Protein backbone atom coordinates (compact mmCIF):
# COMPACT_ATOMS: atom_id res chain seq x y z
CA UNK A 1 0.00 0.00 0.00
CA UNK A 2 3.01 2.27 0.43
CA UNK A 3 4.45 1.36 -2.97
CA UNK A 4 3.02 4.37 -4.80
CA UNK A 5 4.62 6.64 -2.22
CA UNK A 6 7.96 4.86 -2.52
CA UNK A 7 7.75 5.07 -6.31
CA UNK A 8 7.00 8.79 -6.13
CA UNK A 9 10.08 9.32 -3.97
CA UNK A 10 12.34 7.24 -6.17
CA UNK A 11 10.99 9.08 -9.18
CA UNK A 12 12.59 12.26 -7.88
CA UNK A 13 10.65 14.03 -5.17
CA UNK A 14 13.57 15.51 -3.31
CA UNK A 15 16.31 17.85 -4.32
CA UNK A 16 19.62 16.20 -3.82
CA UNK A 17 21.96 18.56 -5.52
CA UNK A 18 22.33 16.97 -8.93
CA UNK A 19 25.97 17.74 -9.26
CA UNK A 20 28.83 15.79 -10.76
CA UNK A 21 32.48 16.72 -10.56
CA UNK A 22 33.66 19.36 -13.00
CA UNK A 23 37.17 20.18 -14.10
CA UNK A 24 36.96 23.89 -14.80
CA UNK A 25 38.76 26.29 -12.51
CA UNK A 26 36.20 28.42 -10.73
CA UNK A 27 37.16 31.64 -9.04
CA UNK A 28 38.48 31.20 -5.49
CA UNK A 29 35.70 33.39 -4.08
CA UNK A 30 33.09 31.16 -5.72
CA UNK A 31 34.84 28.06 -4.38
CA UNK A 32 34.87 29.55 -0.89
CA UNK A 33 31.14 30.29 -1.13
CA UNK A 34 30.41 26.75 -2.37
CA UNK A 35 32.37 25.22 0.51
CA UNK A 36 30.51 27.37 3.04
CA UNK A 37 27.17 26.11 1.71
CA UNK A 38 28.11 22.49 1.09
CA UNK A 39 29.63 21.95 4.53
CA UNK A 40 26.18 22.72 5.97
CA UNK A 41 24.25 20.90 3.25
CA UNK A 42 25.64 17.38 3.65
CA UNK A 43 24.01 16.51 7.02
CA UNK A 44 20.63 17.63 5.67
CA UNK A 45 21.00 15.61 2.46
CA UNK A 46 21.82 12.59 4.63
CA UNK A 47 18.64 13.08 6.65
CA UNK A 48 16.60 13.27 3.45
CA UNK A 49 18.22 10.10 2.07
CA UNK A 50 17.58 8.23 5.33
CA UNK A 51 13.95 9.38 5.47
CA UNK A 52 13.39 8.24 1.89
CA UNK A 53 14.96 4.87 2.71
CA UNK A 54 12.57 4.43 5.65
CA UNK A 55 9.55 4.96 3.37
CA UNK A 56 11.03 2.62 0.76
CA UNK A 57 11.40 -0.12 3.39
CA UNK A 58 7.80 0.19 4.55
CA UNK A 59 6.34 -1.02 1.25
CA UNK A 60 5.33 -4.63 1.96
CA UNK A 61 1.73 -5.54 1.13
CA UNK A 62 1.26 -6.84 4.68
CA UNK A 63 2.52 -3.63 6.30
CA UNK A 64 0.09 -2.46 8.96
CA UNK A 65 -1.53 0.92 8.23
CA UNK A 66 -0.49 2.29 11.64
CA UNK A 67 3.15 1.34 10.99
CA UNK A 68 3.09 2.88 7.52
CA UNK A 69 1.50 6.05 8.91
CA UNK A 70 4.08 6.36 11.68
CA UNK A 71 7.01 5.80 9.30
CA UNK A 72 5.75 8.16 6.61
CA UNK A 73 4.81 10.89 9.08
CA UNK A 74 8.25 10.80 10.71
CA UNK A 75 9.98 10.75 7.32
CA UNK A 76 8.04 13.75 5.99
CA UNK A 77 8.77 15.66 9.19
CA UNK A 78 12.46 14.91 8.82
CA UNK A 79 12.50 15.94 5.15
CA UNK A 80 10.62 19.16 5.95
CA UNK A 81 13.13 20.05 8.67
CA UNK A 82 16.04 19.25 6.37
CA UNK A 83 14.73 21.56 3.64
CA UNK A 84 14.28 24.35 6.18
CA UNK A 85 17.90 23.88 7.22
CA UNK A 86 19.04 23.83 3.58
CA UNK A 87 17.30 27.16 3.03
CA UNK A 88 19.03 28.54 6.10
CA UNK A 89 22.40 27.30 4.83
CA UNK A 90 22.02 29.01 1.46
CA UNK A 91 20.72 32.18 3.10
CA UNK A 92 23.48 32.39 5.72
CA UNK A 93 26.20 31.93 3.09
CA UNK A 94 25.18 35.22 1.48
CA UNK A 95 24.81 35.78 -2.27
CA UNK A 96 27.24 33.80 -4.45
CA UNK A 97 29.93 36.13 -5.91
CA UNK A 98 28.64 35.97 -9.48
CA UNK A 99 26.42 38.12 -11.71
CA UNK A 100 22.86 38.27 -10.38
CA UNK A 101 24.01 36.34 -7.28
CA UNK A 102 21.54 38.03 -4.94
CA UNK A 103 18.54 37.09 -7.07
CA UNK A 104 19.80 33.52 -7.53
CA UNK A 105 20.28 33.12 -3.79
CA UNK A 106 16.92 34.68 -2.88
CA UNK A 107 14.97 32.49 -5.30
CA UNK A 108 16.78 29.31 -4.20
CA UNK A 109 16.06 30.04 -0.53
CA UNK A 110 12.42 30.69 -1.41
CA UNK A 111 12.15 27.29 -3.14
CA UNK A 112 13.86 25.42 -0.32
CA UNK A 113 11.53 26.99 2.23
CA UNK A 114 8.56 26.15 -0.01
CA UNK A 115 9.71 22.53 -0.06
CA UNK A 116 9.84 22.52 3.73
CA UNK A 117 6.24 23.77 3.79
CA UNK A 118 5.11 21.18 1.25
CA UNK A 119 6.56 18.25 3.19
CA UNK A 120 5.13 19.58 6.46
CA UNK A 121 1.74 19.55 4.75
CA UNK A 122 2.26 15.96 3.61
CA UNK A 123 3.00 14.98 7.21
CA UNK A 124 -0.28 16.61 8.28
CA UNK A 125 -2.16 14.70 5.58
CA UNK A 126 -0.60 11.37 6.55
CA UNK A 127 -1.38 12.01 10.23
CA UNK A 128 -5.05 12.55 9.34
CA UNK A 129 -5.47 9.23 7.49
CA UNK A 130 -7.82 6.59 8.94
CA UNK A 131 -5.66 3.58 9.85
CA UNK A 132 -8.64 1.52 11.05
CA UNK A 133 -10.05 1.14 7.52
CA UNK A 134 -7.40 -0.37 5.23
CA UNK A 135 -9.22 0.54 2.01
CA UNK A 136 -9.69 4.17 3.07
CA UNK A 137 -6.10 4.33 4.25
CA UNK A 138 -4.81 3.00 0.92
CA UNK A 139 -6.92 5.58 -0.95
CA UNK A 140 -5.62 8.34 1.29
CA UNK A 141 -2.05 7.19 0.78
CA UNK A 142 -2.58 7.30 -2.98
CA UNK A 143 -3.63 10.94 -2.60
CA UNK A 144 -0.44 11.66 -0.65
CA UNK A 145 1.61 9.97 -3.40
CA UNK A 146 -0.12 12.10 -6.03
CA UNK A 147 0.73 15.21 -4.02
CA UNK A 148 4.32 14.02 -3.79
CA UNK A 149 4.47 13.70 -7.55
CA UNK A 150 3.30 17.31 -7.89
CA UNK A 151 6.01 18.44 -5.50
CA UNK A 152 8.64 16.67 -7.58
CA UNK A 153 7.64 18.45 -10.80
CA UNK A 154 7.03 21.98 -9.50
CA UNK A 155 9.21 24.93 -8.69
CA UNK A 156 12.79 23.79 -9.07
CA UNK A 157 13.91 26.40 -11.59
CA UNK A 158 15.76 28.58 -9.08
CA UNK A 159 17.61 25.59 -7.69
CA UNK A 160 18.62 24.55 -11.20
CA UNK A 161 19.95 28.06 -11.73
CA UNK A 162 21.91 27.88 -8.46
CA UNK A 163 23.45 24.61 -9.65
CA UNK A 164 24.43 25.92 -13.08
CA UNK A 165 27.37 27.89 -14.41
CA UNK A 166 30.32 28.89 -12.27
CA UNK A 167 28.50 28.35 -8.96
CA UNK A 168 27.34 24.88 -9.98
CA UNK A 169 30.85 23.90 -11.04
CA UNK A 170 32.26 25.04 -7.70
CA UNK A 171 29.54 23.23 -5.74
CA UNK A 172 30.08 20.06 -7.77
CA UNK A 173 33.64 19.85 -6.47
CA UNK A 174 32.45 19.90 -2.87
CA UNK A 175 31.86 16.47 -1.37
CA UNK A 176 29.20 17.94 0.89
CA UNK A 177 26.95 18.79 -2.06
CA UNK A 178 27.04 15.34 -3.62
CA UNK A 179 24.31 12.77 -3.16
CA UNK A 180 24.71 10.58 -0.08
CA UNK A 181 23.50 7.01 0.34
CA UNK A 182 21.21 6.14 3.21
CA UNK A 183 23.27 4.66 6.02
CA UNK A 184 20.35 3.34 8.03
CA UNK A 185 16.65 4.06 8.31
CA UNK A 186 15.86 6.76 10.88
CA UNK A 187 13.95 6.05 14.03
CA UNK A 188 10.21 6.20 13.44
CA UNK A 189 10.05 9.50 15.30
CA UNK A 190 13.23 11.47 14.64
CA UNK A 191 13.96 14.38 16.90
CA UNK A 192 13.92 17.79 15.29
CA UNK A 193 17.36 19.21 14.56
CA UNK A 194 17.88 22.43 16.43
CA UNK A 195 18.53 24.49 13.36
CA UNK A 196 15.34 23.35 11.68
CA UNK A 197 12.82 22.76 14.45
CA UNK A 198 10.29 25.25 13.18
CA UNK A 199 7.73 23.74 10.83
CA UNK A 200 6.47 25.82 7.99
CA UNK A 201 2.80 26.42 7.26
CA UNK A 202 0.47 26.64 4.19
CA UNK A 203 1.13 24.88 0.93
CA UNK A 204 3.74 25.64 -1.69
CA UNK A 205 5.64 24.11 -4.61
CA UNK A 206 8.90 22.30 -4.04
CA UNK A 207 11.88 20.56 -5.55
CA UNK A 208 13.30 17.37 -6.88
CA UNK A 209 15.93 14.76 -6.45
CA UNK A 210 18.23 13.39 -9.06
ABEGO torsion letter per residue (X at the ends): XAAAAAAAAAAGABBBBBBBBBABBBBAAAAAAAAAAAAAAAAAAAAAAAAAAAAAABABAABBAAAAAAAAAAAAAAAAAAAAAAAAAAAAAEBBBBBGAAAAAAAAAAAAAAAAAAAAAAAAAAAABBAABAAAAAAAAAAAAAAAAAAAABGAAAAAAAABEAAAAAAAABAAABBBBBABBBBABBBBBAAAABBBBBBBBBBBBX
